[in-house]
Amino acid sequence: MTLKKKFLLRVDQEIYDALERWANDEFRSVNAHIEYILRNALKEAGRLPKIESKIDTRDEK
């Protein structure tokens, strides 16, 4: 199992509400959806670490 780093994220309420709606549409928690969005952005930017292949990607659609 991959260790997960915990950190506090402060966002504007309007952004959080939009993320929550989006996450619900995708049947994910807000936390899981933020991680999904970040992972995809890192992939697109070519900045995803090589160890990413070991991370469970069952959440991806």
KANORMO-V704564 format. One record per residue. N is the residue number from 1. RES is the residue in three letters. PSI is psi in whole degrees, 0 to 359 (NA if undefined). OMEGA is omega in whole degrees, -180 to 180 (none if undefined). Layout:
N_RES_PSI_OMEGA, N_RES_PSI_OMEGA
This chain:
1_MET_138_179, 2_THR_135_176, 3_LEU_142_-180, 4_LYS_133_177, 5_LYS_131_178, 6_LYS_137_174, 7_PHE_156_-179, 8_LEU_133_178, 9_LEU_123_177, 10_ARG_125_178, 11_VAL_157_176, 12_ASP_143_-178, 13_GLN_321_-180, 14_GLU_319_178, 15_ILE_315_179, 16_TYR_316_-180, 17_ASP_318_178, 18_ALA_318_177, 19_LEU_319_-179, 20_GLU_317_178, 21_ARG_316_-180, 22_TRP_314_179, 23_ALA_317_179, 24_ASN_320_178, 25_ASP_330_-178, 26_GLU_6_-179, 27_PHE_45_177, 28_ARG_161_170, 29_SER_163_177, 30_VAL_317_-180, 31_ASN_312_-180, 32_ALA_324_-179, 33_HIS_321_176, 34_ILE_317_179, 35_GLU_319_178, 36_TYR_313_180, 37_ILE_315_180, 38_LEU_317_179, 39_ARG_315_179, 40_ASN_320_178, 41_ALA_319_178, 42_LEU_320_177, 43_LYS_310_-179, 44_GLU_327_-179, 45_ALA_357_-178, 46_GLY_27_-177, 47_ARG_10_-180, 48_LEU_128_180, 49_PRO_154_-180, 50_LYS_329_-178, 51_ILE_354_-179, 52_GLU_328_-178, 53_SER_340_179, 54_LYS_347_-178, 55_ILE_138_180, 56_ASP_124_-179, 57_THR_26_-179, 58_ARG_337_-179, 59_ASP_341_-176, 60_GLU_144_179, 61_LYS_NA_none
